[in-house]
Structure formats: C-alpha cells, structure tokens
Amino acid sequence: MKRVLFLLSAALLSPAMASAADAPTTPTFTKDIAPIFKEKCEACHRPDSMAPMSLVTYAETRPWVRSIKARVTDRQMPPWQIDRSVGIQKFKNDRSLTDEQIALITRWADAGAPQGDPKDMPAPKQWPDDQGWSFAPLFGQKEPDMIIKSYEFTMPAVSQDVWDKRVTPSGITEPRWVRAIEIRPETLKGRKIVHHAIAYLEQTEPAGSALGGTGLPAPFMEWAVGKQGEMMRPDTGKLLLPGAKFHWDIHYSQAGEEITNKVEMGIYFYPKGQEPKFRTSLSLVPAALGTMDIRPNTVSLAEGFTVLREAARIESFQPHMHLRGKAMMVEAILPTGGKQVISLVSDFNFNWMTTYVYADDVAPLLPKGTILKVTAWHDNTVAKKSNPDPNQWVGWGDRTVDEMAHAWINIVFMKEEDFKAEQEKRRATVSQTAPAPQQ
C-alpha cells in the first residue's frame, strides 16, 4: 500500500517538477540583454554619440527600461520600418530585432530588469573617439581614401530653412572606381541642423553611356538622418572621371542655437587596375515630383511610374517623405503584365531615413520594359504624431513643412547577356539551397 501511495505521489508531482525544470530562467542584463544592445543599439546609443542616452552599461540602461520596452515592442527601435508581411524580407543591413529578441527584452523588463553577474558581461566594443568612419575598418583603414568637404556654413539660431548649393571639385585626375561612400555632417552638433545632404556628380560621360553623355549633374550619394552610407555589391561600383565636380544640395534647418557646419563625403576606391563589371547609379524614382495636393485632415495617395529602359538589378530602396509621410510601396509591373511587391514601408518615420539593402540572392532582377510603380501615402490628420498642423493644406516643396514623395533606388543597368547570366546564377543558387525532395 505504501508503495502504491508513493507511486501515485510521484506521478502527481512529476509534471510540476518537469514544468519547473522547463521554465525559462529570468533574463539578466549582463548575460542576455547587453549582447543584443551591443549588436543592434550601441552604434548610436553610446557616450558622446548621436542618441540621447547610452545603453552600454547597466547603470546607464536601468533608468530607461520602461521606454526601452515600449519602443522595442512597438518596433520603433531599432529603426526598421519594412512591413514584414509583404515583399522582400532579406537585407544585408537588417538591424531589426527578431521576435525572440523582443520577447527576451520584454521578459527582462517585466522581471524588474535584473543586472545579473558582472562576469557575464560581454567584452566592450571599441568605438572611435569621434564620429569615426563606419566603413573604414572593413577595408583595414582608419579613414576613407578621399574626403570631399562642402564649404563652411553657419546656420542662425532662428531662421527659415536654407539650402547650400555650392560646388566642390573632386581633384580626380584619372578614372577611379568607387566601392563605398559615406556622407555625414562634420560634427555631431552639425547633425542638429542638417536635414539632408545630396552630392550630385557632374562629369562628362562617354558617348553611348547608359548614364547619358550630357554632363549634367546626377545623384551620386544622398544622406539623411539615420542613414549610414552606401556599400557597393561585389563586382559593382560607381565611376569617377577626371575633372569630376560635386554639386551639393544641403538642406539646413534651425536648431535654436547658432551652429557652423560642413558636410563631408568619404569615398573608398577599388584598388587601381581593379574594375568592377557593373556600374550602379542612384536614381530618384518619384511617386510625385513638383506637385502635390494634400488637403487638411485627410490621408492622401500619390502614384508614379518609371520605365526601366534596360534590364536591371535593384540594389536598395529608401523612401523619402517629410513630417506627414505615412507609407511607401515599390512594385514591379513586368512586361508580361504580372506585378510583384518589392518593398513596403508601412510605418514611415521622418527621423530615420533608412536605406534597405537587398541581400545578394534576392535583389530584384527585372527585365527591360519593367515599370517601377511607387505609391506614397501621407497622413495629414491628428493621428500622425509628427504632423505639425493637420488643419493646413500641404503641397510639394523642399521645406520640412512641405512634402515630398520619392524613393531613392540604387539601380544596376545590364546588357541583355549579362542579365541572363545573372538570372542563371540566381537559379543555380536557389537550386543548391532548396531542400531535398522527400523519399
């Protein structure tokens, strides 16, 4: 009888014991959270950087736990506004948190944000003393091969928006292929007044060039808040020719204090004699350009269509709107009549002009004659938190209080034989990674 009672008790207790054993342990900052912050947050959230607080140490992080949980669960931080339900989902620069990481941070916050054992803290990451150049370490360098600077500009404490459009010679005396570019305000304080900075390249292209031989300035690189730079895909680059000049379009806005600033562009070259096969170009692909009609207390829609005159690979996508920007979608309308969504940013945030760089095996390959359709939505109601006044009519314009609606898209145009070769390479890659059929 005693044995029967013992077995019954064991049977009743074992599920509880198993449950306790399987119960997840409470996450701690040192062991579980700090590694995530180091990988996804510290680039901005560190001492003397652009973010308003540092998240490097537990003492620095602890006062912000409630805000961290709110921003993380709402997917506002890290900034990554791509809609996860449609379009391409593989990116080379994805800084978003996984569902598992969000759940871990939430559990940690709900448990009282315990610190954990200091011995579990990951080794500190070495950051430059000043802003530093993000791409330089990737090439074993301390700075870019060439730095082009705009002219010094002083923005008054109170002023209307101003645009600096002066021209800087490149000093290039021989053709050089570019493999990476970074643009940034020269100082952290300068970031307070620079809304965006575009470097337009003026050079005489050879006759018959796919980029045209007019010599008119064309977009070379664009920077806006939250944007890091542009790294070219392998065997792809931009070409600088002798005598090249850069026409700046730097948009300054007031910050409540007088600030003097320059914008600097860091350029990384391919080694001399190494020429990439493909040339990429930055294209402004509009949903609207020059005219818009956004009425008070309404949500509006704008659509634009751009035909690809040659076969192309789409390298990246960045939506550009202002304070009332709500969402932007890029679709491909194929010559066959089929349509596919490339990307949708469904929760646009003016404070983060993110470029979404497609992974090598999914970067869209589009045939000649494809139409790129860009759709933009603007929310001129009280529901849009960044809206300065929903009772105002808004039109197209350069000022921050005006609106825009275009996508910055890096495009590689290809000859037909190169396009077909890229398609075959893509098919081979897919077949190699596809799961084996069930026996």
N, C-alpha and C positions, 0 to 999 in steps of 0.2 A: 504493500500500500504506500509506504514511504517513497519507494522508487517511482510509482505512478505519479504521486504528487510532485516529485522532483522534476520528472519529465514534463509534466504539464506546466510547471512554473518556468522551466527553461524555454518551452515552446512559446509561452506568453511573453517572456522577457526578450527573446532573441530579436524580434522585429524592432523593438525600441533600441536595443543595443546596436543593431545594424544601422538604424536610422541615425543614431548619434555618431557612429563611425563615419557614415557617408556625408554627414552635414558639412557644408563648406566652412572652412575656417574664416575668421574675420580678417579682411584685408588690412594691411598696415601701409603707412606711407613709405617707409624705407624699403620694404620688400616688394610691394605691388604697385604703388602709385608713382613713386619717383621715377622708375624706368619709363613709364608712359609719358610723363611730363618731359623727361629728358629727350625722348624721341620726337614728340609731337608739339611741344609747347615752348621749350626753352629757347628756341631760336629768337623768339620775341620776348618771352617772359623771363628776363634775367636782369641783373643790375645794370643800370645806365643804358638800357635798350629802349625800343620804341613802345613797349607795352606799359600800362600804368602800374603794374606790380610784378615782382619777381616770384617765380614758383620753383626756385632752385632748392631751397632748404625747407624743412618742416616749419620752422619759426616764421618764415616769410609766407608760407602757404596757408597756415592754420586760420588766420583771420578771414580768409576768402572762401572758406569751404562751402558755405551756402550759395554764394554766387557761382562758384565753380560747378556745383551740382546743377544749378538752374541752366547755365549756359551749355553745359555738356549734354544734358538730357534733351534740351531744345535744339541740339545740333547747331548752335551758333558758334561754338568754339570746339576744336579749331575751325577756322572759317573754310567751309567747303559746301557750296550750295547746290551741287549737282543733284538732281532728282534721282533717287535710287530705283525708281520703278520703271524707267524707260530709257532707251538709248544706251550708248557705250558706258561700261562701268569699270574699265581697266585703264588706269592712268599711271604715267611714270612718276608723277609728283603728288600722289594722293596723300594728303596729310590729315585726312579724316580719321576719326576713331571707329573701331569696329564695334559691333553690338556688344561683344564680350567685354571690351574695354570700358564702354559706357556703363554696363551693368556693374563692373568691378568698382568704378569710381563712385557710383551711386550707393552701393553697399557699404563702401568705406565711409562716405559722408553720413549715411544713416546710422552707422555704428558709433558715431561720435568722433570720427576721423582720428583713430589711434596712430601714434607715431611709429611704434614698433621698435625693434632692436637696431640701434645705430650701426651695428656691424653689418646689417643687411643693406645699407645704403650703397647704391652703385657708385663707381668711381666718377669724380666730377669731370664734366666735359670742358675741354679747353676752348675758350672763345677769344677772339681778338680784343685788344684793349679798346679800340674804337669800333666803328661800324663793321670794319672788315669787308673783304670781298668774298662772297659766298662760293663762287666757282673756282677761285684761285687754288685752294688746296686739292681740288680734284685733278688739277694739271701739275701738281707738285710745285706750285708757285705761291708767292706771297701777295702778288697783285697781278692785274691784267697785263697783257703785252703792250697795250696802248690805252691811255686815258685821255678822252676828249672832254674838255670842260666848256660850259657855257660862260657867258660874261657875268660878272657880279651884278646882282640886282638887290635893291633894298625895298622891302615892302613896308609901307607905313602901318602903324598900329590900327588905324581905321581908314579904310579905303574901299573903293569899288574893286571888283576883280580886274586883274591886269594880265596881259599876255606879252611875254618876251619872245620876239621872233627874229632875233639876230642870227647871223651866220658864222660858223666856225670852220676854218679849213682843216682838213684831216692831216695834211702833211704827207700823205701816201705818195710814194714815187714809183712804185711798182705794184702790179696786181697782187693782192693778198686775199686768201680765202679765210672767212671768219667761221669759227666753230662754236662760239658762245659770246653773249653780250649781257651786260648788266647796266642799268641806269638807276641813279639814286640822287636825292639831294645830298649835297656835300657834307652836311652836318645833321645830327638828329633834330636840332631846333628847326632846320630848314624844312623838315617833314611837316611841320605845322602849317606851312603856307603853300606848299606845292600840291595842287590838286592833281595835275598830271604833267608829264613831260614827254613830248614826242620828238624824236630825231628823224627828220626827213633827209634822205640821201640824194644829193644832186651829183650826177656823173654822166658822161656821155657813153651810152651803151652801144655795143657793136650793132651794125645794121643786121636786121633779121633776128635780133634777140627776142626771146619770149617776153621779156620785161619791157620791150619797146626801146626805140633809139631816139627818143625825143629830148633826153637830157633834163626833163622836168623832175623836180623833187618827188621822191616816192617814199612811203613809210619804211624806215629801217628798224626802228625799235620804239616801243611805247612803254612808259612806266606810269603806274598809278598806285594809290595806297594799297598795300598788301601784296604787290607784285614783286617778285624777286629778280627774274631775268629770263633769258632765253638760251637754252642749251640745244644745239642742233642735233638731229638724229644722226647716227653713224652714216658716213659717206654722203653727208648733206651739209651745205654751208651757204653763206652769203658772200658775195664778191665785192671787194673794194678795188676801184680802179684809180690810176694816177690822177691827181687833181681833184679827187672827190671832196665835196663840201657837205657840211651838215647844217640844215636849216632847223633851228629849234622852234618848237611851239610849246612854251612853258606857261602853264596857267597858274597864276598866283592868286591866293585869296587871303583876306585879313585874318590875323590870329589874336588881336587885342594887344599886341606888342610889336615894336619895330624889329624886323629881322632881316639881316642881309644874307643872301644865299647864292650859291652856284649849283648847277646840276652837272654831274659828271657821268660819263659813259665809259665803262670798262670793256675793252674789246680783246678777245682771245683768238689768236690766229692758229690755223693749221701750220705745221712745220713747212718751211719753204720747200717747194717741189712736190708737196702732197696736195693733190687736187681732188676734192670730193666729186662724185659722179653727178649728184643732183644739186640744183640751186633752189633755195627756198625764198619765198617773198612774203612779207607781211601785208595782208590785204584788209582794207576797211570794207566790210560787207554789210550794207545797210538794210534795216527794216524801214527806216525813214531817214531822209537826208535833206535838210533845208527847210522843210515844212512839217509841222505837226499841229494838231488841234486837240488839246486835252482840256475838256471843259470842267468846270468846278463840280466837285462831289460826284465824280464818275470814274469808272475803270475803263480805260481806252485800249484799243488794239491797233497795231501798225504792222504791215507786212511788206517785205521787199524780196525781189527775185533777182538773182545774179547767175548768168550762164557761164559755165566753165568752157572756154574756147579750146582747151586741150585736156587730155586725161590728166588726172591729178591725184595726189595723196594729201589728205588733210592732216596736218601735224598737230594743231592745237586750236582751242576755242576760248575766247574771253568776251563775255558780254560787257557792253559799256552803256550805262544809263546814269541818271543822276538821282536826286532825292526821292522821286516818285516812282522809280523803276521797281517793277514787281516781279517780272519773269521774262525769260527769253529762251526761245527754242530755235535750233537749227535743224532743218530737214534736207534730205537729198531727194529730188524728183528725177528719177532716172530716165534716160531716153526711151526705155521700154514702157514708161508710164507708171512703173512702180514707185513707191515712196517709202522712205525709211527715216526714222528719227535718229539723228546723230547725237544730239545732246539737248537736255533741258535743264536750265537753272530755274527752279520753281520758287525760290525764296531769295531774290536778289538783295544784296546788302551793299549800299553805296560805299561803305567803309572798307570793303575788301574787293578789289578788282583782281580776282583770281584768274590766272590762265590755266586751263585744263589741258594737259599734255597727254595725248593718247599713247598707250603702250604700243610697242613695235608691232605686235601681232594683231592689233585691232584698229590701227589708224586707218580711217576710211580710204579705200581705193575707188575712185569714181571715174567712169568713162567720159570721154569728150561729149559735150552736149548736156551733161547733168546740170540741173538748175538747183542752186543753193537757195532755199527759202528761209528767211529769217523773220520770225514773229516775235514782237515785243509787246508786253503788257505794262501799262502804267496805272498806278493806283493813286488817284487824286482825291482820296477820302480820308476821314479821320482814322481809318483802320491802318493806314501806313504811318508808322511811328516817326519816320524821318521826314514826313511831309510838313514843310514849314507853314503852309496855309492852304487847306483844301478848298477854300472859297475863291481862290484865284484861278483864272484861266492861264494855261501854260502852253507855250509854243516852243519850237525848236530854237536852240541857241547855245552859245558857248559858256554862258554863266552857270554857276552851280544851281541857281534857282530856276534856270531854264531846263529844257530836257533834250536828251539825245536818245538814239535807238540804233546802235550798230554793233556788229560783232567784229572783233579783231581776230582774224583767222590766218594762221601761217599755212601757206599752200606750196607744195612742190609740183610744178608742172612737168609732165613727162612726154617723151616721144612715144608713139604707139607701141613700138617694140619693147621699150623699157617698161611700159605699163603692163604689158602681157607677161613679161618676165617676173615682175613683182607679184602679179596675180598667181603665177605658178609657184613662186617661192612661198606665198601665203598658204596655198592649198597643201603644199608639201609639209609645212609646219603644222597645219591643222590635222593632217592625217597621221603625223607622228605622235601627236599628243592625244589623239582620240582614244577612248578606252577600247580594249579588245572586245570583239563580239562574244556573247555568252555561248558556251558549248552545249 
